[in-house]
Amino acid sequence: MTVYRTFYLLFIGVIILGGSYSGLAQDLNLEVSGNEQSGYSVNVLDGEELLVVADGEFSLKLSNLDLSVQHEIKNFRASSFNKSETGISLQKDIYLDRFDSNLSVEVEYDRISPNLIKKTIRLFQPSIPTLYYSLGVKNIPAKRPERYITFEHGNFPGGLVHELYPSAGFITPQGNVVGFLTDPGYKNHFTRTTRRRFSGRGGGMIGMRVLPDVRLLSVATQEEQNSGNDYIQYTFGEMDVLDRGTVKELDLPEDFRKVGNLEIERKDSITELNFKDNSKAGMELITPMRDQKVYTVSFLAKANAPVSLKLYRVKNGERTKELEHGIKYIDNFPVNTKEWTRFKGSVLVPYIDKDSIMMFIGVNNPENGSLKLKDLRIEENHPFERPYNRLTLGEPIEKVTYIFSEPWKDQKQFKISTKTRLAEGMGFQGSEIEKMLYANFQMMTWITSVDDFTAFNVPNMNYSPDMYNRDSFWSVISTYNKELNISIWNQWARTQTPRGAIGTIITPYMGSVEAKDNEATIEWLIWGLLNKRRFGMELPQEKIKLAAEYILNEFDEDRDAVCASHFSMSQIDVMEYHPKTQRMAANQGMFAVALKTIKALGVEIDEDYVAKAEKEYLNFYDPERKHLLFDTDYPDLISFTDLIPEFLSLWVFNEPMLTDEMVQNHLDQIPALNKTDEAPYPEMGTTAPICIRLTNDASGYAYMDENYQPFGEFGKNSYGNHARDGYYYNGGSWLRAEYTAYVTGLKHGWEKAEKRMKNRLWAEIHLNPYWPYSKEFIPTKWNNYEEWWDSTRGLSWNVFVLMANEFAGLREPEMDPDYRKQ
């Protein structure tokens, strides 16, 4: 056994195939119910006791392409069944006379483990070019549940569930939880997008007029439960068309509250806000909006500055967080003083604990002007519902869901179990945190839109609907899924500009012209090289050569091997440099990796040129300060991101660029914070800042402020007066960057690597007991859990820990189900 494999068993702390929760006592079994006359379906039992009963296996709504002919199959039951050692399969062939089409159906139950069942529904039709369809999978408790739970709520009243992670369950009278999960959206063909960007790169997000998969997951409403109708249901392929439905206009309150220095005057349907200075000002009003409904907010506006529109939750009279699904981040809605500009956007209000909703309308920088509002309306939508999934001629489709059961412990454990059980159901093997990161990534990968079933990966729900190149790069290369890697890489290839740059972002329902000299084009080339190695992908050579030419011309026009760019080529991308900067270690390192990649892809490049670029990367190491200089103008700053090029060089090419001494010294100076006795190694911290200022005082470090600030006006405004010490890029702990740096240290013989790796993974699950899942960053200075940013929850690219662990010798490729398929 190798040293790494020995460390692996110590590191994981559990057997590879085992779960984290040892209290499992379930023995899920399957039984066929029904007969030849009524048809067959399958019940799920715990031992010999009924747990979930099937009133039919699914319901199916079908339509032809012009929606002129429709048909519904309610509570499908099969005509025959077969049993195997691990499961039951049901079959039936149906003639659909309304479409003159044959439909073949198979439903397969597979017992993955004693507490996990996989259910696969297969449909096939060889008769009509395309049918639209939506499919509902209803799970009915055998006995009245004690209560329902969802990923975010330990006592869910019922209705639509639109949360961070699409899982729900119920508590049995015996004190067990029965949970329900779905395959990812790129497999089951759903999207969780509810908003789009403004046209013309206007500020913020606006709710769409066509909302897909609003009821992807739903629980019996209170009225249904009161009448004895209990269930949890997934509905795939259904969209709400708001402008084809009906609306109910709501009465708005006469009372409102002035915010800031302004005067408000009302004349008929026009409200005029006259601002007295340049400070943010506007009006607030409590709306009649309630949760688990869809609304439309609209108005006409004239102003000499962009309009700000916000919707906030209000609990016990206090304003709390901003609403998530629909109108969001609207600070700069473009208007003018000459003509009325119309605003119209949808708002999906999920369950929000019956909070009230407050609306703010105003201006952030009014410039002593005025804002005129006309026809302010809030309408409750009753949309037209229609199917959008496609059952295409001769192409079988599958929908996969999962059922698991275990003793109920608490909400934290349910959040963990919904992720680990999904990973297990998909055939993934690994530690608890590896399973959780894998499942999180799967649930953040869906289809692009209702008209485009291309796979689409978003960083987290806060960033939705956008797919960022640099996020999807680190996310998708963590898996051996050929479909995902090639499909999404090809999507990015299509963003290539005539100069060769790869776009930074793809956003559904709206365009993006953002293609710039950051690391996106470099990562696209690295990704192409990996696809070629892993899958034998034949790369588009013209695009590869064009991207290589762009990198050489854009980053090193004079061919002196010194990288110059307008942007950071690391994730710390909050600053733009004019003229181009040569100050950053990460930029030089990524440029060296880019040259290695270009050479490996067969594009001719001089060996001495590559070597000189590497040497320039080494030159960012300051032997007196004993670390790489994040920014030579701010030499006291140190960052994990400066070791990412070294990691890539080691991982992709098995070639170090830095010395052991450089890497070890660099890592030794980054402080480990958030110490706790509960961590695996309580003598050291559990998290470390991605970027910090080193000092010569007793603490040894300080967060950035307005005086020592490499990020220009952004940094001065964001980090002045210590307002955000320990947050975001002012000392936040970002798992992917931190962990890959530790693995780099492991490869360079850094003695602390193993302990820091284990502590950091522990922190991701346990440091905040309410958030046991992947996060964008963990703050390194905070007073209570309420200070953690909601927007950071569920980040996708942390799944790269899988590849980091594989490179460190802690995983085997065969533990990925997609690798085994190959």
N, C-alpha and C positions, 0 to 999 in steps of 0.2 A: 504494500500500500504506500502510495506517495505521501510526501509531507502535506501536499495540498488536500488530498483526499482525507487524511487524518483530521486536518483542520476543518474540513467540510462537516464531518460528523459532529465535531465539537461546536462548530459555528451554527449549524441548523438546530441542534438540540432535540430533533425528533427524527424518526425514520422518514426517508424521502416520501414514501407514499402515504404517510400518516397525516392526520389533521392536527389542528391545534387544540381541539376541545375534546378532552378525554371522556366526557360524560355521555357519549353516544350510547344509547341502549335500544335503538330502533331495529326492527326486523321487518322492513317493508316487503310486502308480498303483493302479488297480482292475482286477480280472479276474473274470469269471464262471467258476465251477467247477461240475461236475456235468453232468447230461443230463436228458432228458425223463423217463426212467424213475426215476432216483434223486432228481430235483429239483435246483434251482439254489441256489447261495449265492455269496458274494463273498469273494475273497481280497484282501488289501492287500499291495502290493509296494513295495519301495524300488528304483526303476528297474525292473529285470527280475528282481530277487531277491525271493523270498517273504519276507514280514515277519510277517503275521498271517493265519492260516488260520481259516476258519469251519467248524466242525463243526455246521452249521446256524446260522441267524441268531439264534435265541433259543429259550428254553423257556418254556412258558406253563402255569401251573396255574390251573384254573377251578373255581368252585364256585357252586351256587345259594345263595340267601340264608340258608337254614337249615342249610347245610353238609351236607345229606343226600346230595347227588349231586356227585361230583367227577370231573374229567377233566384229563389232562395231555398237552400236546403237547410232545414232546421234540425238540430240534434241528430246528426248523422249516426246511424247504427249500421254495422256491417252485416253481410250475408254469410260470411264464413270466417274462421279463425284458425290459427296454428299456434302451438305451444312449443317452446324450446327450453333449454336449461336455464336461460337467463331472462326470458321474456315471453311476450305474446304479440302476435301480429294479427290484424284484422284486415279483411279485404272486401271490396264490392265494386262491381262495374255498373254504371248508371247511364241510361240514355236520357239526355236532356232534350226533350222534344221542342222546347221553345227556341233552341239554337240549332236543332238538328245535329247534335254533337254527342259523342261518347265521352264519358269521364271515368277514369280508373282511379280508385282510392285505396290507399294502404295506410294503416295506422299501426305503428310499431312501438311497443313498450319494451324498454331494456333496463334491467336491474343492474345499475353500475356498481353499487355497493349496498350493504344492508340498510343504508339510510338515504339512498339517492336513486331516483328513477328518471330515465330519459324518455320523452315521448316525441316521436317523429311522425308527422303527417305528410304523406306524399300524394300529390295530384298529378295527373297526366291526361291530356286530351289530344287526339290526333285528327281533329275534325274541322277546326275553325282557326283562321290565322291568329287571332288574339281574343281573349276574354279578359275584361277587367274583373277582379275579384277582391273581396275582403273576407277574412277568415277569423272567427271568434272561437277561442278555446276557453271553455268555462269549467272551473273546478269547484265542486260543491262539497262542503264539509258534511260528513256523515252525521255529525251531531252539532247542535247549536254551539258555535264558538264562544269562548269566554270573551274574546275581543279580537279585533283585526289589528294588524301591525303593518307598517311599511318601513322602508329603509330609514326614513327620517322621523317617523312618528310611532311611538310605542302604544298609542291607543287611537287608531284611525277610525273616524266616524263612518266613512263610506264615500263613494263617488269616484271621480277620476283621480288618478295618481300621476302627478307630473313632478318628479323629484330628481335628485342627483343621480340615482341609480334605480332602474326599473324593477324592483322586487317588492313582494308583499307576502303576507302569511296570516295565519290565524292561530290562536292559542286554544288547544283542546281542553276539555274538562279535566283530563289527566295531567295537565301541566306541560304538555309538549308543544313545540311550535312546528307547524307545517308550512313550509315556505315554497314559493313559486318563482321560477327564473325563466329567462328567455335567452335564446342564442342572440349573438350580436346582430345589429341592423344590416350589415352588409351581407349576412347570410339569410336572415328572416325578412329582409327587404322592408325596413322601416327607417325613418329619420326622426330625430327629436328636435329639429329646427323649428322655431316659432317666430323668427324675426329675420330681417335682412338689413344690410347697410343702406344708408341713403344714397341716392344718386348724386353724382358730382362730388363725392367724398365729403359730404356734409357730416356733421358730428353726430355720433351715436347710432343707435339701432332703432328700427321701426318694425312693429308687428305686421305680419303678412296678412294678405286677404285670403289666401288659401293656406289652411293649417293642416298639415299631415299628422296623423297618428296622435290626435289629442287624447283619445281613449286607448292608447296602446295598452295601458294597464288600468283596470278599474276594479272597484270593490262594490258590493251591493250597497245601495243607498240606505239611509236610515229608514225610509218608507218601505223599501223592499225587505230589509231585515225585520221590521216590525210585523210584516205579513208572512214571515217564515221563509223568505226567499234569500238564502245566503249563498254567496259565491265570490270567487276571485277570477277575473277574466283578462286574457290577453286578446286584443283585437288587432290583427295585422292588415295593413293595406287600405285603411279608410281615411279619407280626408274630408275636412269641413270647408265648404266654399261659402265664405261669409256674404259675398255680394249677390249670391243666388238664394239666400235664405230670407227670413223676416227679422225685423228689429223692433225693439221696444225702447222708445226714448225715455230716459230717466229724468226725474225732476232734480235740478241742481239746487243746492241751498242758497238762500239769499245772503247768508253770513259768510264772510271770508276774513282772513287775517292779513294785514299788511306786513311784508317782510322787507326791511331796509328803509331807506330814506326816499319816499315817494308819496305822491298824491294819486288817488284813484277816483275817476269820475265815470258815471254810467249815463248813457243816453240811448234809450230804446235798446236795441240789440248790441250796441257797441260799448265796450268797456275800454277806457283809456287810462294807461298807467304813465304818469309823468314823473321822471326820475330827477332827483335833486343833486346827485353827485355820480361818481363813476363806480360806486360800490354795487355789488350784487343786490338786486331788489326785485320784488314781484308780489304775487298774492298766493295765499294758501287757502284751500277749502277742503272740507271732508266730503268725499264723494259717496254716492249710494252704491258703489260697487261692492260685491260680495264674492267670497271664494267659490271655486269650482264652477266658474262660468267664463264665457268669452265676451268681451266688450269691444266697442269701437270708440275711440276718442277722436274728435275732429274740431277744427276751428279755422277761421281765416285770420290772418295777421298782417299788420304793417308795422315796421320798426326801422330804426337806423342802426340796429345791432342785431346779431343772431339771437334767436329765442331759446330759452332753456325751459324744458318740460320734464318734470320728475314726478314719479308715483312712489309714495312711501307707505309702509305699513305703520299703523298706529296701535299701540297696545296700552291700555289704561291711561289714555290721554297723552302718551309720550310717543314721539316719532322714533321709529327704529330703522330697519333696513329698507333699501330700495327694492321694488318688485323686480323679478328676474325675467319673466317670460313675455317679451313683447317690447314695449317702449323702455329703452334703457340708455343711459349715458347721453341723453340728448341735452347738450350744452350749447350747440351752435347750429340750430335749425335755421337755414338761410332764408331771410326775408328782405324786403326793401320798403321804402317809404312811398313809392309811387303806385303800386298796385297790390291788391290782396293776394297773399300766398296761402294756399290751402294745405293744412296738415290733416292726415287721416291715417290712423294706425290702430291695429288690434292689440288687445291685452288679454292674454290667457292668465287667469287668476287661479292658481292651484289651491289646495287646502292650506290656509295660513292661520290656523287656530282661531278662526272667526275674528281676526283683527280687522279694524277699519282701514280704509285706504285714503290717504291724503294726496292731493295734487298740488304741485307748485308750478306756476307759470310766471316767467319773468325774464330778466336779462342779467347775464353775469357781468358785463362791462357796458353799462348803458350810455356812457358818454353824455350825460345830461340831456338825453333825448326822451322819446316816448315810445310806448308800445300800444297799439290799438288791436283789440280782439273783437271778433264778430262771430256770432253763431257758434258759441262754445257748446258742444253736445257730448253726452255720453250715452251710448246706445247698448242695450243688452242684445247680443246676437243669438238668434236661433237658426243656425246655418243649415244649408243644404248638405247632406251627407252622401258621399258617393265613394265607390271603390276605385283604387288606382293601381294596385298590384296587377301584374299581367301574367296570365296563363297562356303561354305562346304555343303554337302548333308544334307538336312533337317534342317539346322540351319539358321534362319533369321538374317539378318544384318541390321543395321541402320547407316545412316549418317545424322548428324544434323548441320544445319547452322542457322544463325540469321540475320535479317535485322532490323536496327533501324534508326530513323530519328528524328532530333531536329534542332532548329536554330543553325547555325554556330556561335560560339563565338571566339574560338582560338584553337591553337594546344594543349595547356595544357588541355583544357576542353575535347577535343577529346580523349586524352590519358585516362582521368578519365572515360569518358563515355563508351569507349570500354570495360573497366573492369566492371563498375557497371551494364551495360546492359547485359553482358554475365552472371554475377551472377544472375541477375533477370530472364534471360531466362532459367537458370538451376533451378529456383525455390528457390534460396537462399534469405533469408531475413536478413536485418541488416543495420547498418550505412554505410555511404559512404566508410570509410576506411575498414570496415569489408568486404564489397563487393569487393573492390579492391584487398585486400589480398587473398580472396577466388579465384577470377578469375586468379590472378597471379599464385597461386598454381596449378590451373587447367591447365594452359598453360605450366607449367613446368613438367607435368606428361604425358608421352606418352608411346609407346611400346618400348620394349627392342631393337629389331632389325627387319629387314625384314623377318627373319625366326623365330622370337620369339615375340608373341603378349602379353607376360606377361607385366603387368603395371610396369612402371619405372619412378622414380622421381629424377630429378636432382636439385641441389641447384640453379643454374642460368646458362645462356648460356655460361658464362666464364668457368664454371666448366664442362660443357658438354664435353665428353659423360659420365662422372662418376656419379654414385649414391653413396653418402656417407651415411653410416648407421645413423650417428648421425643427419644428415640433414633430411633424410627421416623419422626418428622417430618423430621429432618435427613437421614435415609437415603433415604426414598422420594421426597422432592421433588427429589432429585438426578437422577432419571430422568424421561423423558417417557412411561413406561409407564402407560397409562391404567388398565389393569386393576388394577395394584398401588396406584396413587394413590387411586382411587375405592374399591376394596375395603377397604383398611386404614383410610382416612379414615372410611368408614361403620362399620367395627368400633369405632372410637373414638367415633363419634356415639352408638352404642348404650350407651356407658358413662355418658352424661349423667345426672346426678342431677336430682331434681325442682327443685333450686335453680338448675340450669344448668351446674354444674361438670363438666368432662370428667375422666374417671378418669386416674390416673397410670400404671396398669399393667394389662395383661391377661395372665393366667397360665393355661395349659391345665390341665385336671383339678382345678382348685381356683379359688375366687373371690377377689376383691379388692374391698375397700370404700374403697380409698385414692383419694379425690378431694379435693384441697386447693387452697389459694390459692397455687399456684406458676404457672409460665408455660404449663402444659399446655393450658388452655382458650384462651389467647391464640394459641398455635401452631396449635391446631386450627382457629381462625378464619382465620388466615393461610393455612393449607393449603387450606381451603375456597375462599378467594378465588383461590388459584393454580389449583385444579381448575376453577373457573368460567372463568377466563381461558384456560387451556390446552386444556380438553376440552369446554367449553360445558356443564359439569355444572349441572344444576338443583338448587340447594341447598335443603334442608328449612328453610324460613323460620322456622317456629316454634322449631326447635332453635337456629337462628342468633340469633334475638331473645332467647331464653332465656339463651344463652351471653353475649350482650352485656350483658343485665341483671345477670347474675352478676358479670361483670368490674367494672361500674360500682358495684354495691352492695358487693362484697367488698373491692375495693381502694381505693375512695374514697367511703365512706359519706356524708361531709359535703360532697362535691362541691367541694372546694377545689383539685382537680387534683393533689394530692400523694398518691402511692401509699403505702399501708400494707399490710403482709402478714406472715403468720406464717412465711413461707418465702422463701428466695432465689428470684428469678425468673431465675436463670442456672443453669448446670450445677453450680456450687459450692453444693451443697444439703445440707451436712452439719450445718446449724444450724437450730433451730426457735426462733422469737422470741415471747415472751409478756411484755408485750403485743406487738401487731404493731409491726414496725419500719418507720421511714421513712428509715433510715440509708443505703440502698444505691442506688448510681447505676444499676446494671443494672435494678433493679426499676422505678425511675422511667422509664428509657428504654423498657423493655418495655411499661409502661403507656401511654406516648405512642404507641408503635407499635400497641398494641391499639386505641386510639381512632381512629387513622387507618384501621385495618382495618375497624372497625365502621362508620365512615362510608362506606368504599368498598363495603361489602356492602349499602348502602342503608338502614341503620338511622339514624334521625334523631338527630343530635348537634350541639351548638352548636360553631361554628367557633372561637370565642374560648376555649372550654373546651379544645379540642385544642391550640391555640396556648399556653395557659397550662401544660399538661402538658409540652409540649416545652421551654418556658422553665425549668421546674423541673428537667428533665434537664440542661440547660446549667448550672444553678446548682451542680451537683455538681463542676464544674471549678474547681479551686483555682488562681488565677493565680500565687500565690507558689510552690506546689509544682509547678505546671505539669503537672498530670494530674487526671483524674477521680478522685474519692474512692470507692474500692471500698466503704468503710464509714466514715462520718463520725466514728465513735468511734475508729477506727484509721486516721488520715489518712496514715500513711506507707505503707500498703499500696496496691499498684497491680496491676491485673488486666486481661488481655485481654478478659474477659467484659463489661467496661463499654462496649466498642465494638461488641458484637453488636447492640444496638438500632440503632445508627447504620448498621451494614451492612444490616440489614433495611429500614430506612427508605429507604436508597439503592437497594437491589435491588428491593424490591417496589413502591415509590412514586416512585423517582427524585427523592427529596427529602432533602437533607441536614438534619440537626438541629444538628450541631456545626460549628464553623468549621474551616478548614484548620489554623490555628494550634493549636487544641485537640488535634486528632487527631495532628498531627506531634509536638507536644511530649510527648504521652502516650506515643507509641511510642518516641520517642527515649530515654526513661528506663527502658525495660524491657531488661534486659541480655540479650545473646546469649551463650549458654554452649555447652559441649561443642565447643570449637574443635578442628579437625583439619586437617592439611595435605591430606587427601584430598578435602575438600569443594570444591565449585565456587568458593567464595570463602573461602579459608582464613584471611583476615585477620579474619573475624568468625565468631561461633559459629554452630552449626547448629540449636540449639534455644533456646527461651526459656521462662521459667517462667510458668505461667498466673496465678499470684498470688505476689507477692514483697514483702518490706519494703524500702523504699528507706532508705539510711543516708547519713550525711555523712562516712563514713570513706573510706579508699582504695579499698576494693572497691566501694562504692556501693550495696550491697544485703546483705540477710541473710535467711535463712529464718526462719519463725516458730518460737517456742519457747513454753514454758509461761507465760512472763511477758508476752509481747506476742502475744495470742491471741484472735482474734475468734470462735472456734468453740466457746467454752465448754468443758464437760468433755470433749467429743470431742477438741477440739484439745489440751487439756492432757494427756490420756491418750495421744494419738497422736503428738504432736509435741514432747513434753517431752524434755529432754536431747539434743536434735538427733538423735533416733533415726531420724527419717524426713525428714531434710533432702533436698530435691530430689525427693520422691515425692508422688504423688497430688496433693492440692490445696495441699501445702506445696512448691510450686515444680516440680511435674511439668510437662512440655511436652506439651500436648494439641493435636494437629494441627488439628482442625476450628476450634477457637476461635482458635488462633494464626494460622492461614492466612487465615481470614475477616477478622481484624483487619488483617493485612498488605494484603489487597485493599482494605479500607476506607482504609488509608493511601495506597495507589496512587491511589485516586479523589480523595484530598485532596492529592495532590502530594508525598507523602513520598518523598524521594530514595532511601532504603534499601529500599523495598518490593520491588523486583525481586530484589535479591540475597538478601534474607531469605526470600522465597518459594522461590527456587530451592534455597537451602541447606536449608530445612526439608523440602522434598520429598526431597532427597538423603538426609537423615538417616533418613527413614522406611524407606528400603530398605537403606541401607548402614552406618549407624552401628553397629548390631549385626549382624555378618555371619551370625549364626545365625538371625536373625529378620527376613528380608527381606519383611515384610508389614505390613499395617496394625496399629496398636497403640492401646490405650486412652490411654496416655501413655508418654513416654520420660523416664526420670529425668534430672535435670540435675546430679545429684551422685552418683557411683557409683565403685566401685573395680574391679569386674569384671562380666562378663556374667551370672554366677550370681546377682547381686543384683537383676537385673531380675525383676519379678513375672510368673510364668507366666500369672496370671489376666488380664493385660492384652492377651494376644495376639488379634489378629483383629477389632478393633472395627469395627462396621459403619458408624457415622455419619461416619467420615472420608471416605466417598465424596462428601460434600458439596463436596469440592474441585472436582468437576466443574462444579457451578453457580457456585462462586466463580471458577473459571477462565473460564467462559463470560461472567460479568459483567465480568471483567477484560479481555475481548477476546482470550482465549487459546484459546478453543474456539468452534465453531459448533454450533448445535442439531442440524444435520444429521448430526453425528458420532455421535449417539445413534440406534441402529436403530429404537427406538420412535417417535422423532420422524419419521424417514423414512417409517414406515408410515402416519403420519397425513397 
